[in-house]
């Protein structure tokens, strides 16, 4: 079912998603006691360690020793991790939602923000005293405590200078304004660039729900590259011509007409709103490089469908985007495809209402492993 963004929820401290976005999103922190009462860790410690041992899973090990901080990148076998009775170490496993249904379901609770902004769920496991030092993130983050306790100190960041000769981005001058101890079920929301330092009180596990915040240069580069690579764009190539060019005594100077030709070429490239929108949607729906899909089977007749947990599906006024590909959609098909993107599934009667070309498209996506019949095993 679609989320009712007007209803108050314990997840946001009694605020509705609508009120939270208006009052806190990108504005000020929010401490939420018992956002998820009596939560179970989405996976056991041993399962998290096994995940960190897999190729294609991003993991990091941070240790604080008398000699200073150390940082190593995975994968890690269990023997490569410190013993559980050793204090002050942290295992960070990124993108757990891509691999574990329970974490994907947890991440889905935060879909009151646009899917294009929602990034991933990271799990931090730490022994007593473990942490990554005072730092800041350039994106919004929810820090949900699911096991044990963690002490958080937070404050506005007045100085972004980092400590020198440290393998982590640790602030050199951290001045906390508030301090909280989070117990299982508690959650802290922090807007971008709020400094924070979390230290485990005993063994603990924290889920970090992070959001995507691309740099302007990155967004421009990615969209432009897709426009250049667009094989479906009509060919309008025109050779530069200069029949009025006169002889020059300054051959090193770039002709003004050639400059104008190049400026016009760029303007024509980015001047098509439809092409720009298509390129943007393809980029935003592109899965991370480490994501691989298992081949599936065509949709089961009479069954509903659900998107694979690794699938990214978005839409705009004219297109639907799925895993970096774009498709034009209109009428009833567009309505149903948008519903699929919003709800990540369709009921059997909704699937039956799709046109034959749209149904064939779903079969193609199912065979690629991008979606599944609801009767199939969960992935």
N, C-alpha and C positions, 0 to 999 in steps of 0.2 A: 504494500500500500504506500501511497505517497505520504511524505511527512507533513504534518500540520504545523507550519512554522509559527502559528499564532498561539499554540498551547504551551503553557508553562511546563518545564521539565526539571526534575532533580539534576539531570546531567549538567545543566547550566545554572545551578543554584536557585531554582525556582523562577528563572527568567524563561520567556519563550525564545526560540531562536531569533525571531524578529527583533525582540528587545535587546538580546545579547549583541547582535550585530550592530544595532544602533548605538548602544552605550559603551561597548567594550572593544569591538573588533578594530584593531589597528589604533586603539586609543589608550586603554589603560588595562592593567592586569586584573584578574579576578581569581580569588581563592574560593573553591567550591568544596565544602565538606560533604562527604558521602554522595558524590556525583553518581557513583555506582555502588550502592550498598552491598556489602559482603561479596565483592568480586572474586572470581576465581582467576588465577593467572591463566592467560589464554593458552599457554603451553608450559609443561613442567621444565624445571631446570635442565634435566638430562636431555629433553627434546630440543631446548635452545642450544645446548652445547653441540648436539648432533647437527643442527642446522648450520652452526658456525663452522663445521668441518666440511661442508659441501662446497664444491666448486660452483662459481656463479652466484654465491651469496656473499654480500659485502659485510665483512665483520672486522672489528678492531679490538685490540686489547690494550688497555691503558693501565699502567702501574705507577704508583707514587712510592718511591723509595727514598732512603736517606740521601742518596746521591742526586735525586731529582726525578723528573718525569720520564717515562719511556712509553713509546707508542709502537705497536706492531700491527700489521694488517694480515688478515686471514687468507685462506682457510686455516683453521687450527684443529689438530687432533686433540683428544681429551688430554693426552700426556703433555701437550704443548701449553695447556692452560695451567695456571698456578694451583696449588692445593687449596681446598675450600677453607682451611684454617689459616690461610695467609691473609692478612688484612690489606686493605687499600688497593684492591685491583677491580677493574671494571671491564666487562665484556659488552660491546655494543654490536647489535645485529640489526642491519638496515633492511627495510622492505620485507618485513616478516609477513605482511598481508598478502604478498604474492605467493606464499608457500603454505599458509595455515588458514583454514576456513574461519576458525574462531577469531583470529586477528582481523581478517577481512570484514567479518560481521561487526567487529568493534569499530573499525574505521568507518563503516557505513553509517554509524550513528552521527557522524560529523558532516553528513552530506547536506546540511543546511547552508554550507558554503558551496560555491560552484565547484563542480567536479574538476573543472580545468585548473582550479587552485589547489585541490587536495593532492598531496604528494604521496606520503607513505606512513607506515607505522614502524617505528624503531623500538626495540626492547633493549633496555640497559639492565644487566645483571651486575650487582656489586657486592663485595664482601664489606665488612665493617670498615668505615673510613674511606670507601671507594668513591671516586668521582672523577671529573675531567677538569676541575679547576674553574675559577670564575671566567665566564665568557659571555658572548652575546650571539644571537642568531639574527640573520637578515630576513627572517620570515616568522609568521605566527606559529605558535606551538602550544599544544595542550600536553601537560605532564601529568599522567594518571598513575597513581600508585596502586599496584596490584598485589604486592607482597612486601611484608616488612615495613620499615619506616625510612624516610629520607628527610633530612633537614635542608630546607631551601632558604637561601638569602638572596634577595632581589633588590634592585635599585635602578634608577635612571642612569644611563651611561653618559657621564660628563667627559670622559677621556677614553678614546678607542685605542690608545697605544697598547701594543702587545709586549709581553715579556720577550726579551731576546734570548736566543740560544735554547729555546724550548720547542719540542716537536709538536706541541699543541698550541692553539690560538688562545692563550691565557692572558687576561687583561692585567696590565701592569699596575693599574691604580683602581681597584674595585672598592666602591663605597656603598655597602648595602644600606637600604632604608628600612627593610622589613625582613622578618625571619619567621618561617613556618616549619612545623614538623608535620609531614603528610603521612597518614596511616592508610591501610588498604581501603580503597574507595574514594579517597580524597583526590582532588585534581586542581592544578594551577594553570591558568591561561596567561600567556605572556605575549604582548605585541612584539613586532620586530624591534631589535636594538635595545631591548631591556636587558641589562646585565643580570646574570644569575649564577649561582653556585650551589650545586646539590651534592650533599655528602651522605652516604649510606649510614644509617644507625643500625648496626647489625647487618645481617644478610638481607638484601632487598631486590625487588624487581620493579622497574618503572617503564610504562609505555609512553612513548613520545609520538604524538600525532602531529606531523609537520605539514606545512603548506608550501606550495610552489610559488616562488616570487622571482620571475626571470628579470635579468637586467635589460634595460632598454636596448643596449647594443646587441645582446644575445637574441632578443626577440626580432630585431630588425635583420640581423644576419641570417637567422633561420628562415624567416619568411621570404627574404630576397633570394636565398639559395633555392627554395622550392619553386619560386616563380621562374627562376632561370632553368630549373630542371623539368618544368611542366611540359610533358610531351603532348598534352592535349591542347595547349595554347595555339591559336591560329598563327601561322607563319606570316609575319609582316616585315621580315627583314628587308631593309633598303640599304643599298650601298651608298656610302658618302660620295657626293659629287661636288666638284667645285669648278664649273666651267668659267666662272668669273674671276678665278684666282689670277692675280697679276704676278709678275716677277717681283721677287723680294730681295732686298739687301740685308735682311735679318732672318736667315733661314732657321735659326734656332727657336724663334718665337712660334708658339702654337697658334694657328689661325683662329680668329674669333669665330668663324663659321664652323670650324671643327668642334670648338668648345660648345657652341650652341647645339650642334648635332648630338653630341654626347649627352648634354643635359636633357634634350628632348627624348632621347632613347630611354633614359632612366625614368623620366616622367611618364612615358607611355607604359613602361614596365609596371610601375606602381599605381598607375592611374585607373586601373580597373578594380572597383570595389569587390566585385564577385571573385576575381582571381585572388585578390588579397585575402578575402575571407576564407577561401578554399585553402590557401597555403597556411594560414594561421591555424585552422582547424586540424589540418593534417599534422602539423608540428605538435600541437597541444595533445593530440590523441596518440602520438607515437609512444609505444612502450619503451621502457628503459632497455639499453643495449643487452643487458643480461637476461632479458625475458625470452623464454622459448615456449612455444605451444606444442602440445601433443596433438597429433592428428586425431580427428574424431570421426563421427558418422553422421550421415544426413539426418535431418530432424525426423522424429517418430511421428507418423500420421496421427492427428488427433491429440497430440501432447502439447503442453505449454513449453516455453523455452526460458532459459536463464543465461545471462552472460557468464563466461568464465571469470574467475576472480582476477585474472591477469589482464583482462580486456579493458581498454579505455574507450568509451563511446561518448561522443559529444554531438552537438548539432548547432546550426544557426538557422536563419530564416529560409535558406535555400538548400542546405546540404545536411547530410548526416556523415559523421566521421567515426571510423572505427579502426583502431590500431594503425594509424598513419595513412589510411586510405579514405577517400571522399566519394560520396555518391549523391546525386541530385535526388530530391524527394519532394513530392507535392501531393495535395489532397489527402485521402484517407491513409495512404502509405506513410506520408510524412507524419501524420498524427500518431500513428502506431509506432513508427520508428523512434519518434521523440519520447514516447511513453516507455519504450524499451530502454532508452538511454537514461531516463529519469528513475525508473523503477528497477532497472537491471533484470527485467523479466517480462514475459507476456503470458496471459492465460490462454488456454486452448481456443476459446471462442475468438480472442483477439488475433491469434495466428491465422485462424480460418478466414478472417476478414481481409487479409493481405491479398494484393493482386498476385497473379502467377509469377511475374518477374520478381517481385519482392520476396515471394516465398522461395524462389530459386536462389535468390541472394542469401537468404537465411541458411539454405542447405549448403551453399559454398562456405559460409562462415562456420557452420557446424563441422564440416569436413576439415576445415583448417584448425579446429579446436578452439575457436573464438567464443562459441556458445554451445549449449548442450540442451537436449530435451530434459525436461524436469524429471523424467523417469530414470535418467542415467545417474550413475554415482556422482557424488559431490566432488567438485574440483575447485 
